[in-house]
Amino acid sequence: FFIAAAFLINAAVSYGQGQRPKNIILLIGDGMGLNAVTVSDFYLENSQFRRFPYTGLVNTRSANQLITDSGAGGSAYATGERILNRSVGVDTTGKALLNVLEFAKSQKLETGIVATKAITDATPAAFYAHVSQRANLNDVAEFLLKNKVDIVIGGGRGYFLPENLGGERKDNKNLIDSLKGKGYKLPVTIDELKSTSSKDRIVALLEKKHLPRADERNFTLGDLTSIALERLSRNKKGFFAMIEGSQIDSWLHLNEYKASVNEIKDFNTAVKAALDFAVKDKNTLVIVIADHETGGLSITGGNFKEPVVKWTTKDHTAALIGVFAYGPSANLFTGIIDNYQIGRTIFKLLGK
């Protein structure tokens, strides 16, 4: 009896008292290693990372490399499998893998993707596309027609339009018209996005390529996150959303400290929006993670206002990254975890 009782207690605790979340929000800070989180904690007011009761470390390697790229890194979370660098959403033989967004749709949940770079970029693409070469952005774009994501917000309009309409496509396909034909609203400015109905299915491609850097926008990633969550929460069964702070990685690649901090600050606004939603909702799991570390950033001196930082590379590294969780079953995201296990846990929480 005592052994059985102990087993039941441990099983309940390991599964967050047996409660599956109604909603899951996965926030990815692209390239955001542990020292980037340190920067957030030291130098930004009201760092959101202190609000998470559960933390862990993640090994980010891909199927064929110690150091992953964003395609393989994002796909590990999206599919629960390690895949080859440069590919997105396919196994090592090129076969399409089921991703968590597709599974969520099969469960009649609402789905959303928000990013500050082109929606065809590797990390967001991992959640709806299946290509062996992530660089084939026009091919990636076509998967948005096949996988019926409810809310999409980001850049990359050029990959949906033919060259004669100012786009990047040489095949004369107008995917914008195709999306309209499927009933999507297609706002191209933040004001148009705000004016959409909470009932609308939306693909908001706000720029031809990437959104402006954080300090050159009149809106934050938090604003976009709030808009997405308001619309996704219309589904009484729940939703899955992936929110990416895409340009953290861009500035870490250039070893640009101040611009990186601006992007991390912008990402914090999205984390705050997600946590505030979860606190109010009481049945939402929030997971914050990176796909890999970029730049080998280290803080070697200075003070709380003016740190001295150094870099070891302008590329990705194999350093462990952090995972931070809040809400039902958040306790499953602790210890040292392989990146694909994050995806498998999300699948289980969605009911697979």
N, C-alpha and C positions, 0 to 999 in steps of 0.2 A: 504493500500500500504506500509506504513512504517513498520507495523508489519511483513508483508510478506518479505519485503526487509531485515529486521533485521534477520529474520529466515534464509534466504538464505545465508547471510553473515556468521552467526554463524555456519551454517552447513558446509560451505566451509572451515572455519578456523578449525573446529573440525576434518575435514578429510584432513588436510594438503593441503588446496586449491583444494580439490577434486582429487589430484594426487595419484594414487596407485603406489607403487614402482614396477619396473620391476624385481628387485632382492631383496631378503631378506637374510641377514646374521645374524644369532642368535649365539652369543658367550656366553658360560656358564662357569663361573669360579666356579668350584665345591667347595662348602663350603665357598665361598668368601663373608663374611659379610661386613658390612659397615666399621668396623675398619680395615679389610684387605685392603679395598679401601683407607682408611686413610693412611695406611702404604705406599701404592703405591704413594699417593700424597706427602707425607712428605719425603720419603727416597729413591725414585727412580728418576733418572734424566728423564726428558721428560715424566712424567706420562701422559698416553693417555686419562685418564678420564676427564681431563679438556677440551677436545675437543668436548664434548657432549653438545649441547644446551638445551636438555630436559632430566630431571631426575624425578624419582618417587620412591616410596617405595612399597614393595611387601610383602603381608602376605603369608607365605609358607606352612601353615598347610595342612595335607592330609585329606582324607575322614574319617579316623578313629582315627587320632592322632593329638594332638596339634603340635608335633614335627615330621616333615616329614623325610623320608629317600630319597635317591637319585632316587629310582625307581618311587615313587609317585611324587616327586618334578619335575623330568624331564618329566614325563608323563603329568603333568598339562599343561606344555608348549607345549608338542607334540600333545595332544588330546583335550585340552580345557575343560577337566573334572578333578575333584578331584577323586583320586582313593585310594585304600588301600595301606598302607605301605607293602613293600616286593614284590609287583606286578609291572608289566610293561605293559602298553598299553592295559589293560583290565579294564572293569568296575567292580563294587563291586560284581557282580554275576559271574565274570570270562569271560564275553563276550568281544570279541575283539572290540576296539574302533578305528575308523578312525583317523590316525595321519596326521599332516600337510605335512609330506614328501610324504605320499601316495597320498594325495589330490593334491600336487604339480605335481606329476607324471601324475595324471589323467588330469591335465591341460596342459600336454606336456612340462612342465618345466624340467630343469636339476636339479638333487639333489645330495647333498654331505654331508658326515659326516667325521669329523676329530677329533681324541682324542689322548691324551697322555698315556692313559691306554688301556687295552684290549677293542676292539670294542664291545665286548659282555658285558662290564660293564654296570651298571644300566642306567646311563644317556644317552650314545649313543644308547643303546638298546631301550630306550623309543621311539626313532624316527623310528624304523623299526620292532620291535618285539612285540609279544602279548603273555605273559606268566603270570601265577598266582604266580610263584615263581622266582624271579630274579636270585636266586642262581643256577638255572638249565641252566648253561652257554652253554652246548652242544645244548639244545633246542633253546636257543636264537640264536645261530650261524645259525641254519637251516633257520631262517626267512630272513637271508641275501640273500638266494637263491630265496625266494618267493617274496620279495620286491626288485625290481630292482633298487637299488641305483646306481647312475652313478659313483661317486667317493667316495671311502672309504679309509681312511688312519688312521692307529693306530697300536695297538698291538693285541695279542690274537690268533696268528696262531695255537697254540696248540689245541684250541677248534674246529678247522676245520680239524684236522688230527687224524687218528686212533693211538692207542698206539704203534703198530708195526712200525710206521713211526715217532715215537718220540712225538706224540700228546697226548691229554687227553681223546680222545673218546674211549669208551669200546664197541661201536656198530659197529666198523670196517668201518664206513662211512668215505669216503675221500671227504670232501666238497671242498677242493682245486681243485681236478679234476673236480668236478661238476661246480665250478665257471669258470674254463677254458673252459668247454664245453658250457657255456653260453656266451663265447666271451670276458671274462674279461682278462686283463693283471694283473699279480700277482707279482709285484716287491717285494723283501724282504730286500732291502737295500735302503738307501737314494739316492745313485748314480743310481741304477736301476730305482727308481721312477722319478728322474730328467730326465732320458733319454727316458721316455715314450712319446708318441706322444700326442699332444693336442686333438687328435681325439679319443684316447683310453678310454674305460671304465675300471676303475681301482679298484681293491681291494688290497691295499698295507698293508700287515700285517708284520710289520717290526721287531717284536719280538714274541717269543713264548707266553709270557704273556704281561707285561706292557713295555712301552718304558723306557729307562734309565731316571733317574732324570735329571732335566734341566741342572745342572752344569756338568753332565757327558756325555752329547750329543754333537756332532759336528754340530748340526743343531738345530734350534729353532722351536717352534710352529708357529711362524710367517713365517718361510720358508715353512712349510707344508701348511699353509693357503694360501700363495701366489701361490703355485703349484696347489692347489685345485681350487682357484678362476680363475686362468688362463684357466683351462680346463672347468670349469662350464660355463664360459662366452661365450663359443662357441655357445650356444643356443640363438638365437636371441629373443626368447620369454621370456627368463629370467631363474632364478634359485632360489632354496632355499638351504641354507647350514647351518648346525649346527657345530660349532667349540667348543670343550671343553678343557679347562685347567684342566685336570682331577686330577692331583697330588697336586694341592693346598690343596685339602681336605685331602689327605693322611698325609701330614706333619702337618696340623692343628690338626688332630686327635692325633698325637703324641706330640702336643704342642712344635714342633720344629720351633722356630721363624725364624732362618736364612734360613733353607731349605724352609720354607713357602714363605719367601721373594723371594728366587730364582725362585720359581714356579710362583709367581705373576709377577715377572719381565719377565719371559718367556711368560706368558699370555699377558702381555702388547705388546709383539712383534706381537702377532696375532691380537690384537685390532688395532695396528698401520697399519698392512697390510690391514685389512678390511676397516678402515677409509680412507686410502690412495686410495684404490680401489674406494670407494664410492665418494670421492671428485672428482676423475677423471671421473667417470662414470656419475655422476649427476642424476642417477635414481635408486639408491640402498639405502635401509633402513638397517642400522646397529643397532642391539639391543644387549646390554651387560647386563648380569644378572647373578645371582647365583641361584642354586636350593634350597639352605638353608644356614644357618650360621653354622660354625663348630668351636668349641673350646672356645667360649666366650672370644675371644681375647680382651684385653683392653690395652691402652697405659697410664701408670700411672706416667711417669716421664722421666728423661733423657734429651737428646737434639736431634737436627736434624740428628746427625750421629749415636748416641748410645742411642736408646730409652730404657726405662724400660717397659717391658710388663708383664702382668699377664694373667692367664687363669682361667676360672671358671669350665671347664669340658674338657674331652677328647672325647666328643660326639657332636652331633648336638644340636642346641638350637632353640627356637621358635622366635628369633629376626627377625624383619623386615629386608629385604635385599634391596639393591638398584637396580634400572633399569635405564639404560642410553641409549638414542636413538639419532640417527643422520640420516637425510635424509627425503624423502617423507613420510608424516604421522607420523613423529617422535613425534609430539605433542600429539598423542594418549596415550603415555606412561608416564603420569604424574599423580600426586596425590598418594593416597594410593589405591593399586590395589590388588585384590585376584589373586593368581598365575594362576588359570585356565582362568582368563580373558585375560592373556597374550596370551595363546593359541588361544582363540576365536578371539582376534583381528588379530592375524596372519592369521587365516583362512579367515577372512573377507577381509584382504588385498590381499590374494591369489585368491579371487573371490567367496568364498563360501557364 
